[in-house]
Amino acid sequence: MDPESSPLCNFRCQQSDNNYKVDKKWIFTEETDQYGSRQFFDVERVLQPANYEEFVRSLEPECQPATLNDYVTRQVKTLDITVEKEKFVCAGRLSAIDNSLGPDKTRLVDDENKRVLFVPSKARAKAVFKYSDIPVAQNLTWKGDEKTIRILLVPLQEISEYATQLGGHRDWLIVSPKTDQHQSIGHARACILKLARSWHLRKLWMMDDSVPTTAVKRTGFYSSGERADHRRERPLPFDEVLCEVEGVAHRMDNDCDSGGTATRSTDDTSYRSSAAASIDADASDAHEPLVALVGVPYTRSLNYMSKDDEQIQINHRSPTTLVFVNLAAIPPKLTYDSRLPYKEDIIFSAKLILAGKKVVIYRNLHFIDWKVKE
């Protein structure tokens, strides 16, 4: 296939020298006038049938199965659910469980009217997602909000510790896959999609536990066209951020269906929707949804962005960290590779693009990455 005609011809995943390293076999170098020499993860080569299993084996961690000696349910009330032969344990306040799961534990009650936010986490129970001394768990509870279900997915041996830390937050469900095997981030994300599909969800949010929910800002520019200093920007209420991104996905799918372009300027205030402008509003339409993922980037990924650059990037990068997942647009058998300790988001995004779906970075918003010091 001509590289320029490949669906992945514009898909670029820059390879860091420090984090998430892969063998040089899976890296290629590009020379650019603006940025000089840069290295990229060669996802197209990795996905070739003759290469993929070799790549997976090169990343699989060598570790002992997790011990369950620390799995203590004292003071933690749990219930079991089974999804496609995989067992899960749910813990937390019984009011949260009873208000969210149907009687047969296979469907979320009134799911078409609810937003479901999944947070995979591991070995961070004591932090409770703290950023600048503000607990993310607390900041994800909004006054008068009765539509958001918050689900924390953690390793089984840590469920008691997380339940203790989040005991005061009645809006959280804590779910663990009932396994003694190593739980990679790929496995966690695959479990999230498995649960979501079993609960008949059409859409969901997936958010890393490091996202600073109190530091999501609109991407501003100076008159010169350069991006504005993020420290001068005003943080946005996090529930408004979620509503806006949901509206972007809804509007883009409508544009694509009507033959329009999905990259129109985000100055169009209709992109800034209320929660009512959800994908479910068109659930009865005959067209197949194309927008599968919409991600909000972090500040450092916008370092070289100018005012003239597209604020909605399609099939250029993999959304990660804070992602709206339009499950209705994702082929039923397509999911994250549960064996991957990293790169799982890039592989999943590339597979979606090859399936004819759209993977979107919404650069009109950004969050201050927790590694950035203000």
WORA-V875264 format. One record per residue. N is the residue number from 1. RES is the residue in one letter. SS is DSSP state (H for helix, E for strand, C for the rest). NEAR is the number of other C-alpha atoms within 12 Angstrom. Layout:
N|RES|SS|NEAR / N|RES|SS|NEAR
This chain:
1|M|C|9 / 2|D|C|8 / 3|P|H|12 / 4|E|H|10 / 5|S|H|10 / 6|S|C|18 / 7|P|C|27 / 8|L|C|35 / 9|C|C|23 / 10|N|C|23 / 11|F|C|34 / 12|R|C|30 / 13|C|C|34 / 14|Q|E|29 / 15|Q|C|26 / 16|S|C|16 / 17|D|C|15 / 18|N|C|8 / 19|N|C|10 / 20|Y|C|19 / 21|K|C|21 / 22|V|C|31 / 23|D|C|20 / 24|K|H|18 / 25|K|H|19 / 26|W|H|29 / 27|I|E|25 / 28|F|E|23 / 29|T|E|19 / 30|E|E|19 / 31|E|E|12 / 32|T|E|10 / 33|D|C|8 / 34|Q|C|10 / 35|Y|C|11 / 36|G|E|10 / 37|S|E|14 / 38|R|E|20 / 39|Q|E|24 / 40|F|E|29 / 41|F|E|34 / 42|D|C|33 / 43|V|H|38 / 44|E|H|34 / 45|R|H|25 / 46|V|H|29 / 47|L|C|24 / 48|Q|C|18 / 49|P|C|12 / 50|A|C|12 / 51|N|C|18 / 52|Y|H|22 / 53|E|H|18 / 54|E|H|19 / 55|F|H|33 / 56|V|H|27 / 57|R|H|17 / 58|S|H|24 / 59|L|H|25 / 60|E|C|25 / 61|P|C|18 / 62|E|C|13 / 63|C|C|13 / 64|Q|C|10 / 65|P|C|17 / 66|A|C|19 / 67|T|C|18 / 68|L|C|19 / 69|N|C|13 / 70|D|C|16 / 71|Y|C|24 / 72|V|C|21 / 73|T|C|24 / 74|R|C|14 / 75|Q|C|15 / 76|V|C|25 / 77|K|C|24 / 78|T|E|29 / 79|L|E|25 / 80|D|E|22 / 81|I|E|28 / 82|T|E|23 / 83|V|E|26 / 84|E|C|17 / 85|K|C|14 / 86|E|E|19 / 87|K|E|21 / 88|F|E|32 / 89|V|E|36 / 90|C|E|39 / 91|A|E|42 / 92|G|C|39 / 93|R|C|26 / 94|L|H|23 / 95|S|H|18 / 96|A|H|30 / 97|I|H|32 / 98|D|H|25 / 99|N|H|27 / 100|S|H|36 / 101|L|E|30 / 102|G|C|19 / 103|P|C|13 / 104|D|C|17 / 105|K|C|24 / 106|T|C|24 / 107|R|C|24 / 108|L|E|32 / 109|V|C|26 / 110|D|C|20 / 111|D|H|27 / 112|E|H|24 / 113|N|H|24 / 114|K|C|26 / 115|R|E|37 / 116|V|E|42 / 117|L|E|37 / 118|F|E|39 / 119|V|E|39 / 120|P|E|41 / 121|S|C|38 / 122|K|C|29 / 123|A|C|21 / 124|R|C|25 / 125|A|C|31 / 126|K|C|19 / 127|A|C|22 / 128|V|C|35 / 129|F|C|34 / 130|K|E|24 / 131|Y|E|26 / 132|S|C|22 / 133|D|C|16 / 134|I|E|19 / 135|P|E|26 / 136|V|H|32 / 137|A|H|40 / 138|Q|H|27 / 139|N|H|25 / 140|L|C|39 / 141|T|C|25 / 142|W|C|21 / 143|K|C|13 / 144|G|C|8 / 145|D|C|15 / 146|E|C|20 / 147|K|C|26 / 148|T|E|34 / 149|I|E|37 / 150|R|E|39 / 151|I|E|44 / 152|L|E|46 / 153|L|E|47 / 154|V|C|42 / 155|P|C|41 / 156|L|H|40 / 157|Q|H|32 / 158|E|H|37 / 159|I|H|41 / 160|S|H|34 / 161|E|H|30 / 162|Y|H|41 / 163|A|H|41 / 164|T|H|26 / 165|Q|H|26 / 166|L|C|33 / 167|G|C|28 / 168|G|C|19 / 169|H|C|30 / 170|R|C|29 / 171|D|C|35 / 172|W|E|39 / 173|L|E|42 / 174|I|E|47 / 175|V|E|39 / 176|S|E|43 / 177|P|E|39 / 178|K|C|32 / 179|T|C|24 / 180|D|C|22 / 181|Q|C|22 / 182|H|C|29 / 183|Q|C|38 / 184|S|C|33 / 185|I|H|32 / 186|G|H|30 / 187|H|H|33 / 188|A|H|43 / 189|R|H|42 / 190|A|H|33 / 191|C|H|41 / 192|I|H|40 / 193|L|H|41 / 194|K|H|30 / 195|L|H|39 / 196|A|H|36 / 197|R|H|30 / 198|S|H|27 / 199|W|C|30 / 200|H|C|26 / 201|L|C|35 / 202|R|C|35 / 203|K|C|40 / 204|L|E|43 / 205|W|E|43 / 206|M|E|41 / 207|M|E|38 / 208|D|C|35 / 209|D|C|34 / 210|S|C|35 / 211|V|C|40 / 212|P|C|38 / 213|T|C|41 / 214|T|C|32 / 215|A|C|33 / 216|V|E|33 / 217|K|E|32 / 218|R|E|37 / 219|T|C|41 / 220|G|C|30 / 221|F|E|24 / 222|Y|C|17 / 223|S|C|11 / 224|S|C|11 / 225|G|C|15 / 226|E|E|19 / 227|R|E|30 / 228|A|C|24 / 229|D|C|20 / 230|H|H|30 / 231|R|H|20 / 232|R|H|16 / 233|E|C|22 / 234|R|C|20 / 235|P|E|24 / 236|L|C|23 / 237|P|C|24 / 238|F|H|29 / 239|D|H|29 / 240|E|H|24 / 241|V|H|36 / 242|L|H|40 / 243|C|H|28 / 244|E|H|34 / 245|V|H|45 / 246|E|H|42 / 247|G|H|34 / 248|V|H|46 / 249|A|H|49 / 250|H|H|41 / 251|R|H|35 / 252|M|H|40 / 253|D|H|41 / 254|N|H|29 / 255|D|H|21 / 256|C|H|22 / 257|D|H|20 / 258|S|C|13 / 259|G|C|11 / 260|G|C|13 / 261|T|C|16 / 262|A|C|31 / 263|T|C|28 / 264|R|C|23 / 265|S|C|23 / 266|T|C|30 / 267|D|C|17 / 268|D|C|15 / 269|T|H|15 / 270|S|H|21 / 271|Y|H|33 / 272|R|C|29 / 273|S|C|25 / 274|S|C|22 / 275|A|C|28 / 276|A|C|21 / 277|A|C|27 / 278|S|C|34 / 279|I|H|41 / 280|D|H|29 / 281|A|H|21 / 282|D|H|22 / 283|A|C|23 / 284|S|C|11 / 285|D|C|13 / 286|A|C|9 / 287|H|C|18 / 288|E|C|23 / 289|P|C|35 / 290|L|C|35 / 291|V|E|45 / 292|A|E|46 / 293|L|E|48 / 294|V|E|49 / 295|G|E|46 / 296|V|E|48 / 297|P|E|37 / 298|Y|E|35 / 299|T|H|35 / 300|R|H|21 / 301|S|H|26 / 302|L|H|33 / 303|N|C|20 / 304|Y|C|17 / 305|M|C|27 / 306|S|E|21 / 307|K|C|24 / 308|D|C|18 / 309|D|C|22 / 310|E|C|22 / 311|Q|C|35 / 312|I|E|36 / 313|Q|E|34 / 314|I|E|39 / 315|N|C|38 / 316|H|C|28 / 317|R|C|37 / 318|S|C|41 / 319|P|C|43 / 320|T|C|37 / 321|T|C|36 / 322|L|E|41 / 323|V|E|39 / 324|F|E|42 / 325|V|E|48 / 326|N|C|45 / 327|L|H|41 / 328|A|H|33 / 329|A|H|35 / 330|I|C|33 / 331|P|C|25 / 332|P|C|19 / 333|K|C|17 / 334|L|C|26 / 335|T|C|33 / 336|Y|C|32 / 337|D|C|33 / 338|S|C|30 / 339|R|C|31 / 340|L|C|32 / 341|P|C|32 / 342|Y|C|30 / 343|K|C|39 / 344|E|H|32 / 345|D|H|35 / 346|I|H|40 / 347|I|H|40 / 348|F|H|39 / 349|S|H|45 / 350|A|H|44 / 351|K|H|33 / 352|L|H|37 / 353|I|H|35 / 354|L|H|26 / 355|A|C|24 / 356|G|C|23 / 357|K|C|32 / 358|K|E|41 / 359|V|E|46 / 360|V|E|44 / 361|I|E|39 / 362|Y|E|49 / 363|R|E|39 / 364|N|E|40 / 365|L|E|39 / 366|H|E|41 / 367|F|E|40 / 368|I|C|37 / 369|D|C|30 / 370|W|C|25 / 371|K|C|15 / 372|V|C|19 / 373|K|C|12 / 374|E|C|13
